[in-house]
Amino acid sequence: MAHLMNTSAQEGRDPAAHLPAARRPAEAGVELLRAGQTPPFALDLVRSLDAASQAVTSLDPLGPSSDVTVSALTALVCTGSTPADALEAAAEVARRSPDLEPHGLTLARVPGPVVGSWEYQITMTVSSRDPQTGEDVAPVHHGERLR
């Protein structure tokens, strides 16, 4: 599939100029939590889990070779003006957060905030170990041990 790039970009213009301004470090990538208020992402998570649970419970019985479960993995969306920039942002998260276990990456080319511009998003699903039990809260990738 062929894609045409935006040819109306002005020369000498910063290629990331259409991206949102960076937030202060305390605000970067997370919603600030305030006492006594439910953060909007919590409501989104509950709604999504509820809809997924309803979908699973409405399924007809599955055969013995398949199963469907609901999991609450965290999705980090890393945005860049190029695929490499988005991947670099995801790599930086992995470098700075060794307790996060990545489970999957997807790349999307999406319209930018300025008409005719594009940006790239890496969605990285992650989880972390339970601090009390040490167990992973989601499936992790393990190969068979060589014998």
N, C-alpha and C positions, 0 to 999 in steps of 0.2 A: 504494500500500500504506500503510495507516495504522499508526502506532506509538503505543502508549500509554506515556507517561512515568511514572516512578516517582512516585506521588502520596503515598507514605508518608514522604517526606523531611521532616525536622524544620525548622521555620522558624528562621532565624537561624544555621543550620549552614552552614559553608563548603562550597560545591558541589564542591570538589576534595578534601574530607576523606578520601574513600575511596581516593584515589590513593596510591601508595607514597611514602614520605618521600624527599625529594631526597637524593641521595648527595653526598659531598664532591666538589669539582670534579675531582679526579684520577680519580674512579670514575664520573663521570657519563657514561652512554651507552656505555661500553666495559668489557670485562672486563680486569681488571688482568693483565698478563703477568708471569710469574715465570720466571726462568732455569731451564732443565732440565725445564720442564713444558709440555706441549702445551695451549694454551687450548682449552676445550670448543668454541668456535665453529669452530676449525680442523677438528676432527673432524666436525662437522656439515657443513661446506663440502665436505670430501673425500667424505663419504658421499653428499651430494646430487649432486655432480658425477659420481660413479661411477654412481649410479642413472640420471641423465640420459643419460650416455654409453651405458650399456647399452640404454636405451630407443631412442636414435637408431640405434644399430648393429643393433637388431632389426627396424627398419622395412624393409618391402619397398621396392625402388627407386621413387623418386618421379619424377613427370613433370618435364619441363624447366622448368615454370613455378612450381615450389615447391622449398623447401629447408628443412632443419631444422639448426640449429647449437646447440652448448652454449656458454653464456657464464657467466662467474663475476662477475656484477655484485654490488655490495654493496647490501644493503637496510637502510635506516635506518627504524626504527619510532618515530614521534613520537606520543606519547599525550597526550590532554587530556580534560578533563571536558566539553568541548563541541567540535563540529567546528571552530569558530573557534580554540579553544585548540590543537588538534592541528595545524591549518594554520599557526598562528603559530609553533609550535615548528619545523615544517619550514622556514618562511621564515627563522627565526633561524639554522638550520643553513646555509642557502644564503647568508645574509649573512656569516656568520663563516667560511665555507669556500669562497672563490671558486674554488679549484682543483677542486672537485667538480662534475661535469657531471650534472645530474639527467636521467634518462631517462623516468621515469614516476612517477605518483602514484596511489595507490588509497586510498579511504576506507572504513573498516569501523566499524560500531557493535558493540561486543563487551561481554559481561557483565563488570562490574567485580569487584573482589575481595570486595565485600560483596554478599550476596544482594539482588537487587532493584535494584542500581545498574548503571549503564552508563558506559562510557567510549568514546572515539573514538580510532581509530588511523589515522594517515596512514603508509602504507608508501611510502617514496621510494627508488627504485632509482637508484644513482649510480655513477659511475666517475671516474677521474682519468687524466690523460695519463701515459704512460711517461716518467719523468724523464730517461732516456738518449736516447730517440728522439723524444720529443715527440708520438708518435702516441697517438690515443685507443685505449683497450683495448676499447672497445665501440662499436657504431654510434651516431653522433650525428645529430641532426636538422638537415638542411641543405635549404633550398629552392633552386630553380634561380635563378641570377643573372638579373636583368633585363638584356636586351641592347638 
